Amino acid sequence: MSGDDLILTQTEGACLTVTINRPQKANSLTPEMLVVLTRIFQDAAQNGQLRAVVITGAGGRVFCAGADLNTLYEETDGPDLWRDMARALHAIPVMTMAAVNGPCMGGGLTLALGCDIRVCVTEARFSYPVLKNNVLPGQYDVDRLQALVGPGRSAAILLGGDTVSAPDAFAWGLVDYMVANDALEETCRTLCATALAASSTHLKTLKAMLGRNER
């Protein structure tokens, strides 16, 4: 399957849903998939009709297991694909939401942290095994994680390799809403409703105001 087959998009009204479609591999991301995600996010940033972008995983069991470990250590003289994807996500000027429908690990957390709002199911869990995998996270991820859960809990996740349950993630502020699996889609629809009905200029101005503290 090509990268385009492994990342699905669906536009309903002013909402774009982006689905990582590799459930047989825990929705892990290959370099080709990162390129496709970057292009989708860049196109979304230029689409004046959109008011919301929702990211989720196919299969109903895993949101995203991060990088495909078979490609994690591939050497390349090209661009930093993870950095480019994250920057493209951050640059989307309308509401972004992660619908975390299962475990969210490594680069999956990059996607979740890059969104304005994170909604997870009770079965979700969160980890960022960068020491175990001998890689470094993006600086934005580190800064965002510390802003959400504090330095000690960030260190537990990044240095201690801690896996965080959905209830703890909600209590810590890593996610904003925790819902039953069958309520995830409706909760996301409800949270998007005001943005979908707003004017583009007003929405983008407010989003920019919210993002000033992250620069």
N, C-alpha and C positions, 0 to 999 in steps of 0.2 A: 504494500500500500504506500502511496505517496504521502508527503507531508500534508497535502491538501485534503486527502481522505482521512487523515488522522486528526485534523482540526476542523470541526464542523461549525458552521455559522447559520443562524436563523434570525431574520429580522421580522419582528411583529410590531407594527406601528412604529414608534420611535425607540423601541428597545431592541438591541442586538444581543443575542445569546451566543456565547462562544463555548463550545464543548470540546474538551480533550477526549478524543475518541480512540483510545488504545487500551480498553479494559483488560485485554488478555495479558498485558504487560503493566498492569496497575497504573495505567495512564501516565507512564514515565515518558519523558521528553527527549527526543533525539535532536541533534543539531538542525536537521531539516525542518522539524516541527517548530523549533525556535524561530527560524527564518519566517515560517508561515505566520506564527503568532505576531511577530514584529510587523509584518505587512498588514495583518488584520487590524492591529492597534493603530498603526499609522493611518490607515484608511478611515478608521472610526474617528480619529481626531479631525479629519478633514470633512467628515460627513455632517453637514449642517442640519440634517433631518433628525439625527439621533439625540436622545435625551438621557439614555442609560445604556450601560454595557454590563452584562452579567456573565461571569465565568464559572463553569462547572465541569464535572467529569462525567463521562459516559459509564454505563454499567451499574450505577447505583451502589457500588461497593467501595470505591476509592476515588477521592477527588483528584489527587496527583501525587505520585511517588517521587517527584523531582526528576533529576537527570537519569537517563538510561545509563546504568553503570558500565555497560559495554562500550559506550561512547564517551564516558566522562573524561577519560584521560587522553583522548585523541589530540595529538599535537596539530596545531594549525597556525599558519602565519597570517590568517585572515582576521576579521573583526572579532571582538568579544561578543559572542551571540547572546549570552545571558544578560550582559549589561545593556546591549541594544534593545533586547526585548523588554527589560524592566523600564528603561527610559521611555520607550514607546507607550507602555502602559501608563506610566506616571503622567505623560503628556496629554492623555485623553481629557478634554476640557469639560466633560459631562460626568454625571454620576457613574461610578464603577462599583460593582458588588461581586464578592466571591460567594457563591452558593456551595459551601463545603459539604459535600454529600458523602464523606468518608475520610479516611486517613489523609493527612496533608503533610508531606514530608519534603525536606530539602528545598529544591526549587519550586515545589508546590507552595511552600510558604512564601517564596518570592512573589508568586502570583497573588496570594491572599493579602500579604502585607502591602502590595502595591495598589490595592483597592480601597475605596473610601469606606466601605462597609463590609463586614464579614458576618455571614450567617452560617451556622454549622448545625449538623444533626447530632443527636446525643451519642451516636456511635463514632463520631470523629475523634481523631487524636492528632497531635501536632508534634513534629520533631524536626531538627535541623542538624543532621549528623555530619557536620563539616570536619570535625577532628577525625572521626572514624574513617571518612572517605578521603582525608588528606587534601581538602580543598578549602578555599576561603569564600565566605559569603560576600555579597555586595555590601558596600558601606551603607547604602540606603537601608538595606534590610536590618543591619545592626542598629542603626540610629532609630529606625521605626520601631523595632522590637523593644529597645530600651524605653522609648517614649510611651509605649503601650503597657509594658509589664514591669518596668524598672530594671536597674542594673543587676541586682542579685538574681532575679528570675531569668533574665537574659543570659547571664553567665551559666546558670544551671542548664539552660537549653543548649547553648553553644559550646561551653567548656565541659559541662558535666554530662552532655548527651542525654538530658532528661527528655522523656516522652510525656507530653501533657495531655490529660484527658479532656474531653469536651467540657465537663462541669468546671474543671480548674481553669481551662482557657477562658470560659465565660466569666468566672469569678475574678480572674486576673485582669480582664479587659483585652485579652488577645483577640477574642471574638466579641461581637456586639449583641448577637442574638443566638440562642440555642433552642432548637425546636425539634419536634418529632419528625422522623423521616418523611411521613406523608403530609407534613405541613410546610416543608421547605419551599416548594414552588409557590404556594399561595402567599407565604410570608414575604418572599422576594417581590412578588407582584405588588403586594400592598405597600412595601417600602419604596418601590419605584413610582408609584402612582402620581405623587405630587410632582416629581421631576418630569415625568412624561407629559404632564399637563402644562408645564411652565413654558414661558418664552425662552428661546435659546439664549438671548443676550443676558437675561436675568440669571438663568441657571449657570452660565459660564462665569459670570462675574462673581457669583456667590462661591462657586467652586474655587476660583482663583483666590478669594479671600481666605477660604479654609486652608488652602495650601501654603500660605505665606510662612507659617511657622516651620514648614518642612524644608525650606530652602536654606 
